[in-house]
């Protein structure tokens, strides 16, 4: 599988905190917390005791979500 390409907004950025991903997706951070519990949403990992997201993984997850409206 080919690695996802980062967009200009996320290019060169390291790991993201839940608050950064929530802001990027324009949703409450509590939604990401619930999704982690339900094993949904973008892939995440623990770095020590901290939750972190990989920006290309967030981008890939977002683009895999079904869209609405006219094609």
DSSP file (Angstrom, degrees, kcal/mol; ACC not computed):
  #  RESIDUE AA STRUCTURE BP1 BP2  ACC     N-H-->O    O-->H-N    N-H-->O    O-->H-N    TCO  KAPPA ALPHA  PHI   PSI    X-CA   Y-CA   Z-CA
    1    1 A X              0   0    0      0, 0.0     2,-0.2     0, 0.0     3,-0.0   0.000 360.0 360.0 360.0 134.4    0.0    0.0    0.0
    2    2 A X        -     0   0    0      1,-0.1     2,-0.1     3,-0.0     3,-0.1  -0.526 360.0-110.1 -76.4 138.1    1.3    3.4   -0.9
    3    3 A X        -     0   0    0     -2,-0.2    -1,-0.1     1,-0.1     2,-0.1  -0.423  38.6-106.6 -67.2 139.9    1.9    5.9    1.9
    4    4 A X        -     0   0    0     -2,-0.1     2,-0.4     1,-0.1    -1,-0.1  -0.368  30.6-120.9 -68.1 147.3   -0.6    8.8    1.9
    5    5 A X        -     0   0    0     -3,-0.1     2,-0.2    51,-0.1    -1,-0.1  -0.741  23.6-125.4 -89.3 133.7    0.7   12.1    0.8
    6    6 A X        -     0   0    0     -2,-0.4     2,-0.1     1,-0.1    50,-0.1  -0.498  23.2-125.1 -75.3 146.4    0.5   15.0    3.3
    7    7 A X    >>  -     0   0    0     -2,-0.2     4,-1.9     1,-0.1     3,-0.6  -0.323  33.1 -95.4 -81.0 172.8   -1.3   18.1    2.2
    8    8 A X  T 34 S+     0   0    0      1,-0.2    -1,-0.1     2,-0.2    -2,-0.1   0.833 124.9  57.1 -58.5 -32.2    0.4   21.5    2.4
    9    9 A X  T 34 S+     0   0    0      1,-0.2    -1,-0.2     3,-0.0    -3,-0.0   0.844 119.5  27.3 -69.7 -33.4   -1.3   22.1    5.7
   10   10 A X  T X4 S+     0   0    0     -3,-0.6     3,-1.8    45,-0.0    -2,-0.2   0.479  88.8 124.2-108.6  -4.5    0.2   19.0    7.3
   11   11 A X  T 3< S+     0   0    0     -4,-1.9     3,-0.1     1,-0.3    -6,-0.0  -0.308  82.0   9.1 -61.2 136.1    3.4   18.6    5.4
   12   12 A X  T 3  S+     0   0    0      1,-0.3     2,-0.3     2,-0.0    -1,-0.3   0.476  97.2 128.7  76.9   1.0    6.5   18.5    7.5
   13   13 A X    <   -     0   0    0     -3,-1.8    -1,-0.3     1,-0.1    42,-0.2  -0.640  47.9-143.7 -90.2 149.2    4.5   18.3   10.7
   14   14 A X        -     0   0    0      1,-0.3    41,-0.7    -2,-0.3    -1,-0.1   0.344  54.8 -28.1 -82.8-142.3    5.3   15.7   13.3
   15   15 A X  E     -A   54   0A   0     39,-0.1     2,-0.3    40,-0.1    -1,-0.3  -0.463  64.7-134.1 -76.4 149.2    2.8   13.9   15.5
   16   16 A X  E     -A   53   0A   0     37,-3.7    37,-2.6    -2,-0.1     2,-0.1  -0.794   7.7-129.8-107.4 146.5   -0.4   15.7   16.4
   17   17 A X     >  -     0   0    0     -2,-0.3     4,-2.2    35,-0.2     3,-0.2  -0.476  32.4-107.1 -82.0 161.6   -2.1   16.0   19.7
   18   18 A X  H  > S+     0   0    0     33,-0.5     4,-2.7     1,-0.2     5,-0.2   0.879 121.5  54.3 -57.4 -37.0   -5.9   15.2   20.1
   19   19 A X  H  > S+     0   0    0      2,-0.2     4,-2.0     1,-0.2    -1,-0.2   0.877 107.8  49.6 -67.3 -35.1   -6.6   18.9   20.4
   20   20 A X  H  > S+     0   0    0     -3,-0.2     4,-2.4     2,-0.2    -2,-0.2   0.907 113.2  46.0 -67.6 -41.6   -4.8   19.7   17.2
   21   21 A X  H  X S+     0   0    0     -4,-2.2     4,-2.6     2,-0.2    -2,-0.2   0.911 111.6  51.8 -68.1 -41.2   -6.7   17.0   15.3
   22   22 A X  H  X>S+     0   0    0     -4,-2.7     5,-2.3    -5,-0.2     4,-0.8   0.908 111.7  47.0 -61.0 -41.6  -10.0   18.1   16.8
   23   23 A X  H  <5S+     0   0    0     -4,-2.0     3,-0.5     3,-0.2    -2,-0.2   0.921 112.0  50.3 -65.4 -43.4   -9.3   21.6   15.7
   24   24 A X  H  <5S+     0   0    0     -4,-2.4    -2,-0.2     1,-0.2    -1,-0.2   0.897 116.9  40.0 -60.8 -42.3   -8.3   20.5   12.2
   25   25 A X  H  <5S-     0   0    0     -4,-2.6    -1,-0.2     2,-0.1    -2,-0.2   0.515 108.6-127.5 -85.4  -5.4  -11.5   18.3   11.8
   26   26 A X  T  <5 +     0   0    0     -4,-0.8     2,-0.3    -3,-0.5    -3,-0.2   0.951  68.1 116.1  56.3  54.9  -13.6   21.1   13.5
   27   27 A X  S   <S-     0   0    0     -5,-2.3    -1,-0.2    -6,-0.1    -2,-0.1  -0.954  73.5 -81.7-143.8 161.1  -15.1   18.8   16.1
   28   28 A X    >>  -     0   0    0     -2,-0.3     3,-1.1     1,-0.1     4,-0.9  -0.347  31.9-128.7 -64.4 144.6  -15.0   18.5   19.9
   29   29 A X  H 3> S+     0   0    0      1,-0.3     4,-1.9     2,-0.2     3,-0.2   0.814 108.1  67.0 -61.5 -30.0  -12.0   16.7   21.3
   30   30 A X  H 3> S+     0   0    0      1,-0.2     4,-2.4     2,-0.2    -1,-0.3   0.808  93.3  59.7 -62.0 -29.4  -14.5   14.5   23.3
   31   31 A X  H <> S+     0   0    0     -3,-1.1     4,-2.6     2,-0.2    -1,-0.2   0.926 105.2  47.5 -64.6 -44.0  -15.6   13.0   20.0
   32   32 A X  H  X S+     0   0    0     -4,-0.9     4,-2.3     2,-0.2    -2,-0.2   0.896 110.6  52.9 -62.7 -39.5  -12.0   11.8   19.3
   33   33 A X  H  X S+     0   0    0     -4,-1.9     4,-1.8     2,-0.2    -2,-0.2   0.930 111.4  45.6 -60.1 -45.9  -11.9   10.4   22.8
   34   34 A X  H  X S+     0   0    0     -4,-2.4     4,-2.3     1,-0.2    -2,-0.2   0.904 110.6  53.5 -65.6 -41.3  -15.1    8.5   22.3
   35   35 A X  H  X>S+     0   0    0     -4,-2.6     5,-3.2     1,-0.2     4,-0.5   0.886 106.2  52.9 -62.2 -38.5  -13.9    7.2   18.9
   36   36 A X  H ><5S+     0   0    0     -4,-2.3     3,-0.9     3,-0.2    -1,-0.2   0.927 110.2  48.2 -61.7 -42.5  -10.7    5.9   20.4
   37   37 A X  H 3<5S+     0   0    0     -4,-1.8    -2,-0.2     1,-0.2    -1,-0.2   0.887 116.1  43.1 -62.4 -39.9  -12.8    4.0   22.9
   38   38 A X  H 3<5S-     0   0    0     -4,-2.3    -1,-0.2    -5,-0.1    -2,-0.2   0.404 113.9-118.4 -86.6   1.1  -15.1    2.6   20.1
   39   39 A X  T <<5S+     0   0    0     -3,-0.9     2,-0.2    -4,-0.5    -3,-0.2   0.905  74.9 120.3  58.8  45.0  -12.1    1.9   17.9
   40   40 A X      < +     0   0    0     -5,-3.2    -1,-0.2    -8,-0.1    -2,-0.1  -0.669  41.1  40.8-121.2 178.2  -13.3    4.3   15.2
   41   41 A X  S    S-     0   0    0     -2,-0.2     3,-0.1    -3,-0.1    -9,-0.0  -0.143 100.1 -13.4  78.4-172.3  -11.8    7.4   13.7
   42   42 A X  S    S-     0   0    0      1,-0.1    16,-0.1    16,-0.0    -2,-0.1  -0.261  80.4 -95.7 -64.7 150.4   -8.2    8.1   12.6
   43   43 A X        -     0   0    0     14,-0.2    11,-0.5    11,-0.1     2,-0.3  -0.365  49.0-179.3 -65.9 144.9   -5.5    5.8   13.8
   44   44 A X  E     -B   53   0A   0      9,-0.2     2,-0.3    -3,-0.1     9,-0.2  -0.875  12.4-157.9-138.9 169.6   -3.6    6.9   16.9
   45   45 A X  E     -B   52   0A   0      7,-2.5     7,-2.8    -2,-0.3     2,-0.5  -0.969  22.3-112.7-146.6 161.5   -0.8    5.7   19.1
   46   46 A X  E     -B   51   0A   0     -2,-0.3     2,-0.6     5,-0.2     5,-0.2  -0.848  19.0-168.6 -97.4 132.5    0.5    6.1   22.6
   47   47 A X  E >  S-B   50   0A   0      3,-3.3     3,-1.8    -2,-0.5     2,-0.6  -0.918  75.2 -48.1-117.0  99.8    3.8    7.9   23.1
   48   48 A X  T 3  S-     0   0    0     -2,-0.6    -2,-0.0     1,-0.3     0, 0.0  -0.650 123.5 -27.3  67.9-120.7    4.5    7.2   26.7
   49   49 A X  T 3  S+     0   0    0     -2,-0.6     2,-0.4    -3,-0.1    -1,-0.3   0.294 121.3  98.1-104.5   9.2    1.2    8.1   28.3
   50   50 A X  E <   - B   0  47A   0     -3,-1.8    -3,-3.3   -33,-0.0     2,-0.4  -0.783  69.3-131.0-103.7 140.6    0.2   10.6   25.6
   51   51 A X  E     + B   0  46A   0     -2,-0.4   -33,-0.5    -5,-0.2     2,-0.3  -0.734  32.1 178.2 -86.1 132.6   -2.1   10.0   22.7
   52   52 A X  E     - B   0  45A   0     -7,-2.8    -7,-2.5    -2,-0.4     2,-0.4  -0.980  17.7-150.7-137.1 150.6   -0.7   11.1   19.4
   53   53 A X  E     -AB  16  44A   0    -37,-2.6   -37,-3.7    -2,-0.3     2,-0.5  -0.917  18.6-128.1-117.9 144.9   -1.9   11.1   15.7
   54   54 A X  E >>  -A   15   0A   0    -11,-0.5     4,-2.0    -2,-0.4     3,-0.5  -0.831  19.6-137.4 -90.9 125.6    0.2   10.9   12.6
   55   55 A X  H 3> S+     0   0    0    -41,-0.7     4,-2.6    -2,-0.5     5,-0.2   0.892 101.8  51.2 -56.0 -45.8   -0.8   13.7   10.2
   56   56 A X  H 3> S+     0   0    0      1,-0.2     4,-2.6     2,-0.2    -1,-0.3   0.884 109.8  52.2 -60.0 -34.2   -0.7   11.5    7.0
   57   57 A X  H <> S+     0   0    0     -3,-0.5     4,-2.4     2,-0.2   -14,-0.2   0.877 108.9  49.4 -66.6 -37.4   -2.9    8.9    8.8
   58   58 A X  H  X S+     0   0    0     -4,-2.0     4,-2.5     2,-0.2    -2,-0.2   0.926 112.3  48.4 -65.0 -44.9   -5.5   11.6    9.7
   59   59 A X  H  X S+     0   0    0     -4,-2.6     4,-2.3     2,-0.2    -2,-0.2   0.923 112.1  48.8 -60.7 -45.1   -5.5   12.9    6.1
   60   60 A X  H  X S+     0   0    0     -4,-2.6     4,-1.4     1,-0.2    -2,-0.2   0.936 111.7  48.7 -62.2 -46.4   -5.9    9.3    4.8
   61   61 A X  H  X S+     0   0    0     -4,-2.4     4,-0.6     1,-0.2     3,-0.4   0.921 110.9  51.2 -59.0 -44.6   -8.8    8.6    7.2
   62   62 A X  H >< S+     0   0    0     -4,-2.5     3,-1.0     1,-0.2    -1,-0.2   0.906 109.9  48.5 -61.0 -42.9  -10.5   11.9    6.3
   63   63 A X  H 3< S+     0   0    0     -4,-2.3    -1,-0.2     1,-0.2    -2,-0.2   0.705 106.0  58.7 -73.5 -18.8  -10.3   11.1    2.5
   64   64 A X  H 3< S+     0   0    0     -4,-1.4    -1,-0.2    -3,-0.4     2,-0.2   0.580  84.4 102.4 -83.1  -9.6  -11.7    7.6    3.0
   65   65 A X  S << S-     0   0    0     -3,-1.0     2,-0.1    -4,-0.6    -3,-0.0  -0.514  83.8-105.6 -76.2 140.1  -14.9    9.0    4.6
   66   66 A X        -     0   0    0     -2,-0.2     2,-0.2     1,-0.1    -1,-0.1  -0.368  36.6-145.9 -65.2 142.7  -17.9    9.0    2.4
   67   67 A X        -     0   0    0     -4,-0.1     2,-0.2     2,-0.1    -1,-0.1  -0.607   4.9-138.5-104.6 167.1  -18.9   12.5    1.1
   68   68 A X        +     0   0    0     -2,-0.2     2,-0.0     2,-0.1    -1,-0.0  -0.626  54.4  45.3-116.2 177.4  -22.3   14.0    0.5
   69   69 A X  S    S-     0   0    0     -2,-0.2     2,-0.1     2,-0.0    -2,-0.1  -0.231  96.6 -26.0  85.0-174.6  -23.8   16.1   -2.2
   70   70 A X              0   0    0      1,-0.1    -2,-0.1    -2,-0.0     0, 0.0  -0.443 360.0 360.0 -75.7 146.5  -23.5   15.9   -6.0
   71   71 A X              0   0    0     -2,-0.1    -1,-0.1    -4,-0.0    -2,-0.0   0.454 360.0 360.0 -79.4 360.0  -20.4   14.3   -7.5
